[in-house]
Amino acid sequence: MSLTSNAGTLKPANILIGVPKKGRLNEKVSKLLDGAGLEYRRPDRVDVAVCTGLPVTLVFLPAADIAAYVGEGNVDMGITGQDILQETLSESPDAHITELLELGFGKCSLSLQAPVKDKISNAKELSGCRIVTSFPALTRAFFDKLDAETGRHTKVRTVSGSVEAACGLGLADAVVDLVETGTTMRAAGLDVVAEVMVSQAVLIANPNSSHQDLIALILKRIEGYITATQYMMISYNVRRESLGNTLAITPGKRSPTVSTLEEDGWVAVQALVRRKESNVKMDQLHDAGATDILLFPISNSRM
């Protein structure tokens, strides 16, 4: 398998990163790359983009193929879902893929779903039935355990799209498909019977890549950006006798910074707090005697 751009074969001097070309992960991956300083321009209808500032080439691929490309060494790194990663590893256990980092978005669950009208409450009831999915390896592994208990044989059929329509068309008794909001599932008259696995977007790499230094650098940048999106910097002044109470509220990601003020008996404190907890922390600090409480967004970080 070889990757070529409209201009010819990709330069091996650049590290190649496979990213989703469309779908539910594309927009958030674009923000992640921008936040990590991987700037690029992608011409219309071209699935290759060279970054400025770093020897990085982005290759825009279907998310379902990225883990396979990484595992075969066609690209050095990639961003895809854990569901795709596990499906690839189930099909090809010897694939060379390392999961580097959970990215915190694209969260969903791979679930066994059956028509609401059938009122199925236990996955064992579907053992021996017809199942349609685009994740045959994970589905087969899930039902192998159930079939071993029931003595039946579940028939797993693979389709590439519109999995949720299979029951309505009479092709399946149930489906195994991704559930994010549940809107599509409910519209198809389906309900979750069991959860096969939970998933989110992950950064992966081929451990045999010749670009290990760049892999480490890009991982560091992405970790820094993710930290910046999850945390804010809080700053406040407090009397030293109240410091213990306020530090219990803001212990920081590792440890807060405490500095002595010119005014006797007072200290200044800076600490990272989780973004979603920041307003509650400010209220708690005020009640604990802190003053001059300020909150600052973080654009990036290195830990």
PAZAPA-4460 file (N, C-alpha, C; in steps of 0.05 Angstrom, whole numbers, plus 32768, in hexadecimal, padded with zeros to 4 digits):
% residues 303
    n_x    n_y    n_z   ca_x   ca_y   ca_z    c_x    c_y    c_z   seq   type   mol
   8011   7FE8   8000   8000   8000   8000   8012   8019   8000     1      M     A
   800D   802B   7FEE   801D   8043   7FED   800C   805C   7FEE     2      S     A
   8016   8071   7FF9   8008   808A   7FFA   8014   809E   7FE6     3      L     A
   8003   80AA   7FD6   800D   80BE   7FC2   7FFB   80D6   7FC4     4      T     A
   8006   80ED   7FBF   7FF7   8106   7FBE   7FF3   810D   7FA1     5      S     A
   7FE4   8123   7F9C   7FE0   812C   7F80   7FFA   8134   7F74     6      N     A
   800E   813A   7F85   8028   8143   7F7A   803C   812B   7F78     7      A     A
   8033   8113   7F80   8045   80FC   7F7E   8048   80EE   7F99     8      G     A
   805D   80DE   7F9C   8061   80CF   7FB4   806A   80E1   7FCB     9      T     A
   805F   80DB   7FE3   8065   80EC   7FFA   8083   80EA   8002    10      L     A
   808E   80FF   800B   80AA   80FF   8013   80AE   80F0   802D    11      K     A
   80C0   80DB   802C   80C4   80CB   8045   80D2   80DB   805B    12      P     A
   80DD   80F2   8054   80EB   8102   8069   80D7   810D   807D    13      A     A
   80BE   8111   8075   80AA   811B   8086   809C   8104   8095    14      N     A
   8095   810A   80AE   8084   80F7   80BD   8068   80F9   80B1    15      I     A
   805B   80E2   80AE   8040   80E1   80A2   802C   80DC   80B8    16      L     A
   8017   80ED   80BA   8002   80EA   80CE   7FE7   80E7   80C0    17      I     A
   7FDA   80D1   80C5   7FBF   80CC   80BA   7FAA   80D9   80CB    18      G     A
   7F99   80EA   80BF   7F84   80F7   80CE   7F69   80F3   80BF    19      V     A
   7F53   80F3   80CD   7F39   80EE   80C0   7F33   8104   80AC    20      P     A
   7F2B   80FB   8093   7F26   810E   807E   7F0A   811A   8080    21      K     A
   7EF8   810D   808F   7EDD   8118   8093   7ED0   8109   80AA    22      K     A
   7EB7   810F   80AF   7EA9   8100   80C5   7EAB   810E   80E0    23      G     A
   7EA3   80FF   80F4   7E9F   810B   810F   7EB8   8115   811C    24      R     A
   7ECF   810A   8114   7EE9   8111   8120   7EF7   8128   8112    25      L     A
   7EF0   812D   80F9   7F00   813F   80E8   7F03   815B   80F4    26      N     A
   7EED   8167   80FC   7EEE   8183   8106   7EFE   8185   811F    27      E     A
   7EFB   8173   8132   7F09   8174   814B   7F27   816E   8148    28      K     A
   7F2D   815C   8135   7F49   8157   812F   7F57   816F   8123    29      V     A
   7F48   817E   8112   7F53   8197   8107   7F5A   81AB   811C    30      S     A
   7F49   81AE   8130   7F4E   81C0   8147   7F66   81B6   8157    31      K     A
   7F68   819C   815B   7F7E   8191   816A   7F99   8196   815C    32      L     A
   7F9A   8192   8142   7FB3   8197   8133   7FBA   81B4   8134    33      L     A
   7FA7   81C6   8131   7FAC   81E2   8133   7FB7   81EA   814E    34      D     A
   7FAA   81DF   8163   7FB3   81E5   817F   7FCE   81DB   8184    35      G     A
   7FD6   81C5   8177   7FF1   81BA   817B   8006   81C7   8169    36      A     A
   7FFE   81DB   815A   8011   81EA   8149   8018   81DC   812F    37      G     A
   8007   81C9   8126   800B   81BC   810C   7FFB   81CB   80F7    38      L     A
   8007   81E0   80ED   7FFA   81F1   80D9   7FFD   81E6   80BD    39      E     A
   7FE7   81E7   80AE   7FE8   81DC   8093   7FD2   81EA   8082    40      Y     A
   7FD5   81E7   8068   7FC1   81F0   8056   7FBA   81D8   8044    41      R     A
   7FA0   81D1   8043   7F97   81BA   8034   7F87   81C4   801C    42      R     A
   7F92   81C2   8004   7F83   81CA   7FEC   7F6A   81B9   7FE8    43      P     A
   7F56   81C4   7FDA   7F3E   81B5   7FD5   7F43   819B   7FC6    44      D     A
   7F35   8186   7FCF   7F37   816B   7FC2   7F52   815F   7FC3    45      R     A
   7F63   8168   7FD5   7F7E   815C   7FD9   7F7F   8150   7FF5    46      V     A
   7F87   8138   7FF7   7F87   812A   8011   7FA3   8129   801E    47      D     A
   7FB5   813A   8015   7FCF   813C   8021   7FD5   8159   8026    48      V     A
   7FE0   815F   803E   7FE8   817B   8045   8002   817A   8054    49      A     A
   8015   818B   804C   802F   818D   8059   802E   81A4   806D    50      V     A
   8036   819E   8086   8036   81B2   809B   804E   81C6   8098    51      C     A
   804A   81DE   80A2   8060   81F1   80A3   806D   81F0   80BE    52      T     A
   8087   81F3   80BF   8096   81F4   80D8   80A0   81D9   80E2    53      G     A
   8093   81C4   80DA   809C   81A9   80E2   809B   8197   80C9    54      L     A
   80AD   8183   80C8   80AC   8170   80B1   8095   815B   80B5    55      P     A
   807D   8165   80B2   8065   8155   80B7   8053   8156   809E    56      V     A
   804A   8140   8095   8036   813F   807F   801D   8131   808A    57      T     A
   8006   813F   8087   7FED   8133   808F   7FE0   8125   8078    58      L     A
   7FD6   810D   807C   7FC9   80FD   8068   7FAC   80F9   8071    59      V     A
   7F99   8103   8062   7F7D   8102   8069   7F71   80E8   805F    60      F     A
   7F68   80D7   8072   7F5F   80BC   806C   7F44   80B7   8079    61      L     A
   7F35   80A3   806F   7F1E   809A   807E   7F26   8091   809A    62      P     A
   7F18   809A   80AF   7F1F   8093   80CA   7F21   8075   80CE    63      A     A
   7F11   8065   80C0   7F11   8048   80C3   7F2A   803B   80B8    64      A     A
   7F39   804A   80A8   7F52   803E   809C   7F6B   8046   80AA    65      D     A
   7F6A   805A   80BC   7F82   8066   80C7   7F93   8053   80D7    66      I     A
   7F86   8043   80E8   7F94   8030   80F9   7FA3   801C   80E8    67      A     A
   7F96   8013   80D2   7FA3   7FFF   80C0   7FBC   800C   80B3    68      A     A
   7FBA   8025   80AA   7FD1   8032   809E   7FE8   8035   80B1    69      Y     A
   7FE1   803C   80CA   7FF6   803E   80DF   8002   8023   80E4    70      V     A
   7FF2   800F   80E7   7FFB   7FF4   80EE   800D   7FE8   80D9    71      G     A
   8008   7FF0   80BF   8018   7FE5   80A9   8030   7FF7   80A3    72      E     A
   8033   800E   80B2   804A   801F   80AE   8048   8032   8096    73      G     A
   8030   8035   808A   802C   8047   8074   802C   8064   807E    74      N     A
   8022   8069   8096   8024   8083   80A3   8030   807E   80BF    75      V     A
   803D   8092   80CA   804B   808F   80E4   8039   8092   80FC    76      D     A
   8026   80A4   80FA   8013   80AA   8110   7FF7   80AD   8104    77      M     A
   7FE3   80AE   8116   7FC8   80B2   810D   7FB6   80B9   8123    78      G     A
   7F9F   80C3   811C   7F89   80C9   8130   7F70   80BB   8126    79      I     A
   7F65   80AA   8137   7F4D   809B   8130   7F3F   8094   814A    80      T     A
   7F29   8085   8148   7F1B   807D   8160   7F26   8063   816C    81      G     A
   7F22   8060   8186   7F2B   8047   8193   7F1C   802F   8188    82      Q     A
   7F03   8033   817F   7EF3   801E   8173   7F01   8013   815A    83      D     A
   7F0B   8026   8149   7F19   801E   8131   7F33   8011   8138    84      I     A
   7F41   801C   814B   7F5B   8010   8154   7F57   7FF3   815D    85      L     A
   7F44   7FEF   816E   7F3F   7FD4   8179   7F35   7FC1   8163    86      Q     A
   7F25   7FCA   8151   7F1C   7FB9   813A   7F34   7FB1   8129    87      E     A
   7F46   7FC4   8124   7F5E   7FBE   8114   7F70   7FAA   8123    88      T     A
   7F74   7FAE   813D   7F85   7F9B   814C   7F78   7F80   814E    89      L     A
   7F5D   7F7F   814F   7F50   7F65   8150   7F53   7F56   8136    90      S     A
   7F53   7F64   8120   7F56   7F58   8106   7F73   7F51   8100    91      E     A
   7F85   7F62   810A   7FA2   7F5F   8105   7FB2   7F62   811F    92      S     A
   7FB2   7F4D   812F   7FBF   7F4F   814A   7FDD   7F57   8149    93      P     A
   7FEA   7F52   8132   8006   7F58   8130   800B   7F74   8124    94      D     A
   7FF6   7F84   8120   7FFA   7F9F   8116   800B   7FB0   8129    95      A     A
   801C   7FC0   811E   802F   7FD0   812E   8022   7FEB   8135    96      H     A
   8013   7FEB   814A   8004   8004   8152   8007   8008   8170    97      I     A
   800E   8020   8178   800F   8028   8194   7FFB   803E   8199    98      T     A
   7FEA   803B   81AD   7FD8   8051   81B4   7FE7   8064   81C6    99      E     A
   7FEB   807D   81BD   7FFB   8091   81CC   7FEB   80A1   81E0   100      L     A
   7FD2   80A9   81D8   7FC4   80BD   81E8   7FA6   80BC   81E2   101      L     A
   7F96   80BC   81F7   7F79   80C0   81F3   7F75   80DE   81F0   102      E     A
   7F64   80E6   81DD   7F62   8103   81D6   7F4A   8110   81E2   103      L     A
   7F38   8101   81EF   7F22   810E   81FE   7F0A   8117   81ED   104      G     A
   7F0A   8112   81D3   7EF3   8119   81C3   7EEB   8101   81B2   105      F     A
   7ED5   8103   81A3   7ECC   80ED   8193   7EC2   80D6   81A4   106      G     A
   7EB8   80DC   81BC   7EAF   80C7   81CE   7E95   80BB   81C5   107      K     A
   7E94   80A0   81C5   7E7C   8092   81BD   7E7E   8076   81C8   108      C     A
   7E6A   8065   81C3   7E6B   8049   81CB   7E64   8038   81B4   109      S     A
   7E71   8021   81B1   7E6A   800D   819E   7E56   7FFB   81AC   110      L     A
   7E3E   7FFA   81A2   7E28   7FED   81B2   7E18   7FD9   81A1   111      S     A
   7E0F   7FC5   81AE   7DFC   7FB2   81A2   7DE0   7FBE   81A4   112      L     A
   7DD3   7FC1   818E   7DB9   7FCE   818D   7DA4   7FBC   8180   113      Q     A
   7D8C   7FBC   818B   7D76   7FAB   8180   7D5D   7FBD   817E   114      A     A
   7D4A   7FB5   816D   7D31   7FC4   816A   7D23   7FC7   8185   115      P     A
   7D1A   7FDF   818B   7D0B   7FE4   81A4   7CF4   7FD1   81A7   116      V     A
   7CE6   7FCC   8190   7CCD   7FBC   8191   7CD3   7F9F   819B   117      K     A
   7CEB   7F95   8197   7CF2   7F7A   819F   7CF7   7F77   81BD   118      D     A
   7CFA   7F8D   81CB   7CFD   7F8E   81E8   7D13   7F7A   81F2   119      K     A
   7D2A   7F7B   81E5   7D41   7F6A   81ED   7D51   7F79   8202   120      I     A
   7D55   7F6C   8219   7D63   7F78   822F   7D7E   7F6B   8236   121      S     A
   7D84   7F54   8229   7D9D   7F46   822F   7DAA   7F3D   8215   122      N     A
   7DC4   7F42   8213   7DD3   7F3C   81FB   7DD1   7F1E   81F4   123      A     A
   7DCE   7F0D   8208   7DCD   7EF0   8203   7DB5   7EE9   81F2   124      K     A
   7DA0   7EF9   81F3   7D88   7EF3   81E3   7D8E   7EF5   81C5   125      E     A
   7DA4   7F03   81BE   7DAB   7F07   81A2   7DC0   7EF4   8199   126      L     A
   7DCA   7EE3   81AB   7DDD   7ECE   81A3   7DD0   7EBC   818F   127      S     A
   7DDD   7EB6   8179   7DD2   7EA5   8164   7DC1   7EB4   8150   128      G     A
   7DBF   7ECE   8153   7DAF   7EDE   8140   7DC0   7EEB   812B   129      C     A
   7DB4   7EFB   811A   7DC2   7F09   8104   7DCA   7F25   810D   130      R     A
   7DE4   7F2B   810C   7DEE   7F45   8115   7DFC   7F52   80FE   131      I     A
   7DF6   7F6B   80FA   7E03   7F7B   80E5   7E14   7F91   80F2   132      V     A
   7E2C   7F95   80E7   7E3E   7FA9   80F4   7E54   7FB1   80E0   133      T     A
   7E61   7FC7   80E6   7E7A   7FCE   80D7   7E92   7FC9   80E8   134      S     A
   7E8E   7FBB   80FF   7EA4   7FB3   8110   7EA3   7F94   8114   135      F     A
   7EA8   7F85   80FF   7EA5   7F68   8101   7EB7   7F5A   8115   136      P     A
   7ED0   7F62   8118   7EE2   7F55   812A   7EDA   7F59   8147   137      A     A
   7ED3   7F71   814F   7ECA   7F77   816A   7EAF   7F69   8170   138      L     A
   7E9E   7F6A   815C   7E83   7F5D   815F   7E86   7F3F   8162   139      T     A
   7E97   7F33   8152   7E9B   7F16   8153   7EA7   7F0F   816F   140      R     A
   7EBA   7F1E   8179   7EC6   7F18   8193   7EB1   7F1B   81A9   141      A     A
   7E9F   7F2F   81A7   7E8A   7F33   81BB   7E77   7F1B   81BB   142      F     A
   7E6F   7F12   81A4   7E5B   7EFC   81A3   7E68   7EE1   81A7   143      F     A
   7E82   7EDE   81A2   7E8F   7EC4   81A7   7E8C   7EBC   81C4   144      D     A
   7E8E   7ED0   81D6   7E8B   7ECA   81F3   7E6E   7EC2   81F9   145      K     A
   7E5B   7ED0   81ED   7E3F   7EC9   81F2   7E38   7EAE   81E6   146      L     A
   7E42   7EA9   81CD   7E3C   7E90   81C0   7E48   7E78   81CF   147      D     A
   7E5F   7E7C   81DC   7E6B   7E67   81EC   7E59   7E5F   8203   148      A     A
   7E49   7E72   820D   7E37   7E6C   8223   7E1D   7E60   821A   149      E     A
   7E13   7E6A   8202   7DF9   7E61   81F9   7DFA   7E49   81E6   150      T     A
   7E12   7E43   81DB   7E14   7E2D   81C8   7E0A   7E34   81AC   151      G     A
   7E04   7E4D   81A7   7DFA   7E55   818D   7E11   7E61   817C   152      R     A
   7E0A   7E68   8163   7E1D   7E75   8151   7E11   7E8E   8146   153      H     A
   7E1C   7EA5   814E   7E12   7EBF   8144   7E1E   7EC5   8128   154      T     A
   7E0C   7ECE   8117   7E14   7ED4   80FB   7E1A   7EF2   80FA   155      K     A
   7E33   7EF9   80F5   7E3C   7F15   80F3   7E40   7F1D   80D6   156      V     A
   7E32   7F32   80CD   7E34   7F3B   80B2   7E40   7F57   80B2   157      R     A
   7E52   7F5D   80A0   7E60   7F76   809F   7E54   7F89   8089   158      T     A
   7E4E   7FA1   8091   7E46   7FB6   807E   7E57   7FCF   8084   159      V     A
   7E5A   7FE0   8070   7E6B   7FF7   8073   7E5C   8011   807B   160      S     A
   7E42   8011   8079   7E33   8029   8080   7E16   8023   8085   161      G     A
   7E07   8036   8091   7DEB   8033   8096   7DE5   8019   80A6   162      S     A
   7DF6   8014   80BA   7DF2   7FFC   80CA   7DD7   7FFD   80D8   163      V     A
   7DCF   8014   80E1   7DB6   8016   80F1   7D9D   800F   80E1   164      E     A
   7D9F   800F   80C6   7D88   8008   80B6   7D84   7FEA   80B2   165      A     A
   7D98   7FDA   80BB   7D97   7FBD   80B5   7D7F   7FAF   80C1   166      A     A
   7D77   7FB6   80D9   7D60   7FA9   80E6   7D47   7FB0   80D7   167      C     A
   7D43   7FC9   80D1   7D2B   7FD2   80C3   7D28   7FC5   80A8   168      G     A
   7D3F   7FBF   809B   7D3E   7FB2   8081   7D3C   7F94   8082   169      L     A
   7D3B   7F89   809A   7D39   7F6C   809D   7D53   7F5D   8099   170      G     A
   7D6A   7F6C   8099   7D84   7F5F   8095   7D90   7F54   80AF   171      L     A
   7D86   7F5E   80C6   7D93   7F57   80DF   7D7E   7F57   80F6   172      A     A
   7D85   7F48   810B   7D75   7F49   8123   7D7E   7F5E   8136   173      D     A
   7D98   7F66   8133   7DA4   7F7B   8143   7DBC   7F85   8135   174      A     A
   7DC7   7F9C   813E   7DDF   7FA7   8132   7DF3   7FAE   8148   175      V     A
   7E0C   7FB0   8141   7E21   7FBB   8152   7E2B   7FD4   8144   176      V     A
   7E27   7FEB   8151   7E2E   8004   8144   7E36   8019   8159   177      D     A
   7E42   802E   8150   7E4A   8044   8162   7E32   8055   816A   178      L     A
   7E32   805C   8184   7E1E   806E   818F   7E2C   8086   819A   179      V     A
   7E26   809E   8190   7E31   80B7   819A   7E1C   80C6   81AA   180      E     A
   7E08   80D0   819C   7DF1   80DD   81A9   7DD9   80CB   81AB   181      T     A
   7DD7   80B7   819A   7DC0   80A5   819B   7DAA   80AD   8188   182      G     A
   7DAD   80C4   817B   7D97   80CF   816A   7D92   80BC   8152   183      T     A
   7DA7   80B3   8144   7DA3   80A1   812D   7D98   8086   8136   184      T     A
   7DA1   807C   814D   7D98   8063   8157   7D7A   8064   815D   185      M     A
   7D71   8079   816B   7D55   807B   8172   7D44   807F   8159   186      R     A
   7D4E   808E   8145   7D3F   8093   812D   7D3A   8079   811E   187      A     A
   7D4D   8066   8121   7D4A   804C   8114   7D3A   8038   8124   188      A     A
   7D30   8041   813B   7D20   802F   814C   7D30   801B   815C   189      G     A
   7D49   8022   8162   7D5A   800F   8170   7D60   8019   818C   190      L     A
   7D68   8006   819D   7D70   800D   81B8   7D89   7FFC   81C0   191      D     A
   7D99   8007   81D2   7DB1   7FF9   81DA   7DAB   7FE2   81EC   192      V     A
   7DB6   7FCB   81E5   7DB3   7FB2   81F5   7DCB   7FAE   8206   193      V     A
   7DE3   7FB3   81FB   7DFC   7FAF   820A   7E12   7FC1   81FD   194      A     A
   7E25   7FC7   820D   7E3C   7FD7   8204   7E53   7FC5   81FE   195      E     A
   7E5D   7FC7   81E5   7E74   7FB6   81DD   7E8E   7FC3   81E6   196      V     A
   7E91   7FDE   81E3   7EA8   7FEC   81EC   7EA2   800A   81EB   197      M     A
   7EB1   801A   81FC   7EB0   8037   81FA   7EC8   8040   81EA   198      V     A
   7EC5   8057   81DD   7ED9   8060   81CB   7EDC   807E   81CC   199      S     A
   7EF4   8087   81C4   7EF9   80A4   81BF   7F10   80A6   81AC   200      Q     A
   7F16   80BE   81A2   7F2C   80C2   8190   7F46   80BD   819E   201      A     A
   7F59   80B1   8190   7F74   80AC   819B   7F8A   80B2   8187   202      V     A
   7FA1   80B9   8191   7FB9   80BE   8181   7FC8   80A3   8181   203      L     A
   7FCF   8099   816A   7FDD   8080   8167   7FF6   8083   8157   204      I     A
   8009   8071   8159   8022   8072   814A   802C   8056   8144   205      A     A
   803D   8054   8130   804B   803B   812A   8065   803B   8139   206      N     A
   8069   8028   814C   8082   8028   815C   809B   8023   814C   207      P     A
   8099   801A   8133   80B0   8016   8122   80B6   802D   8110   208      N     A
   80A8   8043   8113   80AD   805B   8102   80C9   8065   8106   209      S     A
   80D5   8070   80F1   80F0   807C   80F3   80EF   8098   80FD   210      S     A
   80D7   80A2   8104   80D3   80BE   810D   80CC   80C0   812A   211      H     A
   80D9   80B0   813B   80D1   80AF   8158   80D5   80CA   8165   212      Q     A
   80E9   80DA   815D   80ED   80F4   8169   80D5   8107   8163   213      D     A
   80CB   8106   814A   80B5   8117   8143   809B   810D   8150   214      L     A
   8098   80F2   8152   8081   80E7   8160   8080   80F1   817C   215      I     A
   8097   80F2   818A   8098   80FB   81A6   8091   8119   81A7   216      A     A
   809B   8129   8194   8096   8145   8194   8079   814B   818F   217      L     A
   806D   813E   817C   8050   8142   8175   803F   8139   818D   218      I     A
   8046   8123   8199   8037   811A   81B1   8038   812F   81C7   219      L     A
   8050   813A   81CC   8053   814F   81E0   8042   8167   81DA   220      K     A
   8041   816F   81C1   8031   8187   81B9   8014   8181   81BD   221      R     A
   800B   816A   81B5   7FEE   8164   81B7   7FE6   8161   81D5   222      I     A
   7FF7   8155   81E5   7FF2   8154   8202   7FF0   8170   820E   223      E     A
   8002   8182   8205   8001   819D   820F   7FE7   81AB   8207   224      G     A
   7FDE   81A8   81EF   7FC6   81B5   81E6   7FAD   81A9   81F5   225      Y     A
   7FAD   818F   81F9   7F96   8183   8207   7F95   818D   8224   226      I     A
   7FAC   818F   8231   7FAD   8199   824C   7FA2   81B6   824C   227      T     A
   7FA9   81C6   8238   7FA0   81E1   8237   7F82   81E3   8233   228      A     A
   7F76   81D0   8225   7F59   81D0   8221   7F4A   81C7   823A   229      T     A
   7F57   81B7   824B   7F4A   81AC   8262   7F4E   81BC   827C   230      Q     A
   7F63   81CD   827C   7F6A   81DC   8294   7F6A   81FA   828F   231      Y     A
   7F68   8209   82A5   7F6C   8226   82A5   7F7E   822D   82BD   232      M     A
   7F8B   8244   82BB   7F9C   824D   82D0   7F8D   825F   82E3   233      M     A
   7F8D   825A   82FD   7F7F   826B   8310   7F94   8278   8321   234      I     A
   7F90   8291   8327   7FA3   82A1   8337   7F94   82B0   834D   235      S     A
   7F9F   82B0   8366   7F91   82BE   837B   7FA4   82C5   8391   236      Y     A
   7F9C   82D7   83A3   7FAB   82DF   83BB   7F9C   82D5   83D3   237      N     A
   7FAB   82CD   83E8   7F9E   82C3   8400   7FB0   82C7   8418   238      V     A
   7FA4   82CB   842F   7FB5   82CC   8448   7FC1   82B1   844D   239      R     A
   7FDA   82B1   8457   7FE8   8298   845B   7FD9   8284   846D   240      R     A
   7FCB   828F   8481   7FBD   827D   8494   7FA5   826F   8486   241      E     A
   7F9D   8279   846F   7F87   826C   8460   7F91   825C   8448   242      S     A
   7FAC   825B   8445   7FB8   824F   842E   7FB1   8231   842C   243      L     A
   7FB2   8223   8442   7FAC   8206   8442   7F90   8200   8437   244      G     A
   7F7D   8211   843E   7F62   820D   8435   7F5F   8211   8417   245      N     A
   7F6D   8226   840D   7F6B   822C   83F0   7F7A   8218   83DF   246      T     A
   7F91   820E   83EA   7FA0   81FA   83DA   7F91   81E0   83D8   247      L     A
   7F80   81DA   83EC   7F6F   81C2   83EA   7F5B   81C5   83D3   248      A     A
   7F54   81DE   83CD   7F41   81E3   83B7   7F50   81E2   839C   249      I     A
   7F69   81EC   839C   7F78   81EE   8383   7F93   81E0   8386   250      T     A
   7F93   81C6   8387   7FAD   81B7   838A   7FBE   81B8   8371   251      P     A
   7FB2   81C1   835A   7FC2   81C3   8341   7FC4   81A8   8334   252      G     A
   7FCE   81A8   831B   7FD1   818F   830C   7FE8   817F   8319   253      K     A
   7FFD   818C   8321   8013   817F   832F   8015   818C   834B   254      R     A
   8019   81A7   834B   801B   81B5   8364   8017   81D3   835E   255      S     A
   800A   81E2   836F   8007   81FF   836A   8021   820F   836F   256      P     A
   8022   8227   8364   8038   8239   8369   8030   824D   837E   257      T     A
   8040   824F   8393   8039   8262   83A9   8050   8276   83AC   258      V     A
   804A   8290   83AB   805E   82A5   83AD   8056   82B8   83C3   259      S     A
   806B   82C2   83D1   8066   82D5   83E7   8061   82F1   83DB   260      T     A
   804C   82FE   83E6   8046   831A   83DD   8055   832E   83EF   261      L     A
   8057   8346   83E6   8064   835C   83F6   8055   8361   840F   262      E     A
   803A   835E   840E   802A   8363   8426   802D   834B   8439   263      E     A
   8035   8351   8451   803C   833D   8465   8024   832A   846A   264      D     A
   8029   8310   8469   8015   82FC   8470   8004   82F3   8458   265      G     A
   800A   82FE   8440   7FFB   82F6   8428   800C   82E8   8414   266      W     A
   8000   82D6   8405   800E   82C7   83EF   7FFC   82C8   83D6   267      V     A
   800A   82C4   83C0   7FFC   82C2   83A6   7FFE   82A5   839D   268      A     A
   7FE9   829B   8391   7FE8   827F   8389   7FE0   827D   836C   269      V     A
   7FED   826C   835D   7FE5   8265   8342   7FE2   8247   8340   270      Q     A
   7FCD   823D   8333   7FC9   8220   8330   7FB8   821A   8318   271      A     A
   7FBC   8203   830C   7FAA   81FA   82F7   7F91   81ED   8303   272      L     A
   7F7B   81F4   82F7   7F61   81E8   82FF   7F53   81DE   82E6   273      V     A
   7F43   81C9   82E9   7F34   81C0   82D2   7F20   81D5   82C8   274      R     A
   7F1F   81D9   82AE   7F0E   81EE   82A3   7EF1   81EB   82AC   275      R     A
   7EE7   81D3   82AD   7ECA   81CF   82B3   7EC5   81D4   82D1   276      K     A
   7EDA   81D4   82E2   7ED7   81D9   82FF   7EDF   81F5   8307   277      E     A
   7EE8   8206   82F3   7EF5   821F   82FA   7EE2   8233   8309   278      S     A
   7EC9   8235   8301   7EB8   8249   830E   7EB1   8240   832A   279      N     A
   7EAD   8226   832E   7EA8   821C   8349   7EC0   8221   835B   280      V     A
   7ED8   821C   8350   7EF1   8221   835F   7EF3   823E   8368   281      K     A
   7EEC   8251   8356   7EED   826D   835D   7EDA   8274   8374   282      M     A
   7EC2   8268   8374   7EAF   826D   8389   7EBA   8262   83A4   283      D     A
   7EC6   824A   83A2   7ED0   823D   83BA   7EE8   824D   83C6   284      Q     A
   7EF9   8257   83B4   7F10   8267   83BD   7F07   8281   83CB   285      L     A
   7EF3   828D   83BF   7EE8   82A6   83CB   7EDD   82A1   83E7   286      H     A
   7ECF   828A   83EA   7EC4   8284   8404   7EDA   827C   8418   287      D     A
   7EF1   8273   840E   7F07   826B   841F   7F19   8282   8426   288      A     A
   7F13   829A   841C   7F23   82B2   8424   7F36   82BC   840F   289      G     A
   7F36   82B0   83F7   7F48   82BA   83E2   7F3D   82D4   83D6   290      A     A
   7F4E   82E5   83CC   7F46   82FE   83BE   7F55   8300   83A3   291      T     A
   7F4D   8313   8393   7F5A   8318   8379   7F5B   82FF   8369   292      D     A
   7F45   82F0   8368   7F45   82D6   835A   7F42   82DB   833C   293      I     A
   7F55   82D1   832C   7F55   82D5   830F   7F57   82BA   8302   294      L     A
   7F4B   82B8   82EA   7F4B   829F   82DB   7F56   82A5   82BF   295      L     A
   7F69   8295   82B5   7F76   829A   829C   7F73   8281   828A   296      F     A
   7F6C   8285   8271   7F6C   826E   825E   7F89   8267   8256   297      P     A
   7F8E   824E   824E   7FA8   8245   8245   7FA6   823E   8228   298      I     A
   7FB8   8248   8218   7FB7   8242   81FB   7FC6   8228   81F5   299      S     A
   7FDC   8223   8205   7FEB   820A   8201   7FFC   8206   821A   300      N     A
   8009   81EF   821C   8019   81E9   8234   802D   81D4   822D   301      S     A
   8041   81D1   823F   8054   81BA   823F   8057   81B2   825C   302      R     A
   8052   8199   8261   8053   818E   827C   806C   817E   8281   303      M     A
***
